[in-house]
Every structure is written in C-alpha cells, then in structure tokens.
Amino acid sequence: MGFSNLQLGCDLVFMPRLKKHLSNDAFLDKVLTDNEKEIYSSMNTEKRKLEFLSGRFAAKEAYSKACGTGIGVVDFHDFEVLRSPQGKPISNIGSVSISHDEDYAMAVVMLYE
C-alpha cells in the first residue's frame, strides 16, 4: 500500500454539547446506524453513553474530513464504527481511533484504497 492512497481526517467534540441528545431518538437515529444504536443501548451509564455517542460523532465527522467533503455531502450513516471483541473501534471502510478525556472525545480516521 502506497502512502499516496491514504486520506486522514480528525475531529474533536466537546462532550457536554451532546449530553442533551442522550435520549433524543431523532438525533440518535440521525447519527447512529442500527448496529451502533444496539451497542449504545447496551451501555449501562449515562457517562458511557455520552462517551460512545461523542466518540462516534467525532469519528463520523473525521470520516467526512478524510473524504474531503464534510457532513452534508456524506451522511452520518455512510461510516459505521463497531467494536472488536476487545472493544477496539473498527470499520470496514478504513482505520479509526477514538479517545475520551474529561469533557472531550476525539477521533482520527484513515481511509485507504
């Protein structure tokens, strides 16, 4: 794989901004795929749900940046982030890394051909 085929995107989310959407079904349907909503529903605490939602939101924004378009041209459902058995975020489109710390979640997405 040559480096000329790589595209990189990153995004940072202020998690308190998304806290009001934790029980907003319309927002969750807009941002999360059915598979992601299933994982989200299995979360036991509000804190963990907020981390999950914020991380997925950041990953989808990072994906849109790696595509060079931003959300609008690509949709939140164009990029799905699931979990490996060990909990690592995975996608069939590219590589994704998500991190949380205090009030922030960030994601980096690398796309390759």
C-alpha positions as CSV (number, residue, x, y, z in Angstrom):
1,M,0.0,0.0,0.0
2,G,1.4,3.4,-1.0
3,F,1.1,6.5,1.1
4,S,-0.4,8.4,-1.9
5,N,-3.7,6.4,-1.4
6,L,-4.2,7.5,2.2
7,Q,-6.6,10.1,3.4
8,L,-6.7,11.4,7.0
9,G,-9.4,13.1,9.0
10,C,-9.7,14.1,12.7
11,D,-12.3,15.7,14.8
12,L,-12.7,16.9,18.4
13,V,-16.0,17.0,20.2
14,F,-16.9,18.9,23.4
15,M,-19.0,16.1,25.1
16,P,-21.3,18.4,27.2
17,R,-22.6,19.8,23.9
18,L,-24.1,16.3,23.1
19,K,-25.3,15.4,26.6
20,K,-28.8,16.9,25.8
21,H,-29.1,14.3,23.0
22,L,-28.7,11.1,25.0
23,S,-32.4,10.4,25.0
24,N,-33.2,12.2,21.8
25,D,-34.3,9.4,19.5
26,A,-34.4,11.6,16.4
27,F,-30.8,12.7,17.0
28,L,-29.6,9.2,17.7
29,D,-31.3,7.9,14.6
30,K,-29.6,10.7,12.5
31,V,-26.1,10.0,13.9
32,L,-26.0,6.2,14.7
33,T,-26.6,3.2,12.5
34,D,-28.9,0.5,13.7
35,N,-25.8,-1.6,14.8
36,E,-24.3,1.4,16.6
37,K,-27.7,2.1,18.4
38,E,-27.7,-1.5,19.6
39,I,-24.3,-1.1,21.2
40,Y,-25.4,2.3,22.6
41,S,-28.5,0.8,24.1
42,S,-26.3,-1.8,25.9
43,M,-24.4,0.9,27.8
44,N,-25.2,0.9,31.5
45,T,-24.3,4.5,32.5
46,E,-25.0,8.0,31.2
47,K,-21.3,8.7,31.2
48,R,-20.5,5.7,29.0
49,K,-23.4,6.6,26.6
50,L,-22.1,10.1,26.3
51,E,-18.6,8.8,25.6
52,F,-19.9,6.4,23.0
53,L,-22.1,9.0,21.2
54,S,-19.4,11.6,21.3
55,G,-16.8,9.3,20.0
56,R,-19.0,8.0,17.2
57,F,-20.0,11.6,16.3
58,A,-16.3,12.6,16.2
59,A,-15.4,9.5,14.1
60,K,-18.1,10.3,11.5
61,E,-17.0,14.0,11.3
62,A,-13.4,12.7,10.9
63,Y,-14.5,10.4,8.2
64,S,-16.2,13.2,6.3
65,K,-13.0,15.3,6.5
66,A,-10.9,12.3,5.3
67,C,-13.3,12.2,2.3
68,G,-12.6,15.9,1.8
69,T,-16.3,16.9,1.9
70,G,-17.7,17.4,5.4
71,I,-21.0,16.2,6.6
72,G,-23.7,17.1,4.1
73,V,-22.1,15.5,1.1
74,V,-21.5,12.3,3.1
75,D,-24.0,11.2,5.7
76,F,-23.5,10.0,9.3
77,H,-24.7,6.6,8.2
78,D,-22.0,6.3,5.5
79,F,-19.4,5.4,8.1
80,E,-20.2,2.8,10.8
81,V,-18.0,2.2,13.8
82,L,-18.5,-1.1,15.6
83,R,-16.3,-2.9,18.2
84,S,-13.9,-5.7,18.1
85,P,-14.3,-8.4,20.8
86,Q,-11.6,-6.5,22.8
87,G,-13.6,-3.2,22.5
88,K,-11.4,-1.6,19.8
89,P,-13.4,0.6,17.4
90,I,-13.4,-0.9,13.9
91,S,-14.8,0.0,10.5
92,N,-14.9,-1.9,7.2
93,I,-14.0,1.4,5.3
94,G,-10.8,2.3,7.0
95,S,-8.9,2.6,10.3
96,V,-10.4,4.6,13.2
97,S,-9.2,5.6,16.6
98,I,-11.3,7.2,19.3
99,S,-10.2,8.7,22.6
100,H,-12.1,10.4,25.5
101,D,-10.7,12.6,28.3
102,E,-12.8,14.6,30.7
103,D,-15.1,16.7,28.5
104,Y,-13.6,15.8,25.1
105,A,-13.8,13.0,22.6
106,M,-11.6,12.8,19.6
107,A,-11.3,10.6,16.6
108,V,-8.9,10.0,13.8
109,V,-9.9,8.2,10.6
110,M,-7.5,6.9,7.9
111,L,-9.0,5.8,4.6
112,Y,-7.1,3.8,2.1
113,E,-7.7,2.1,-1.2
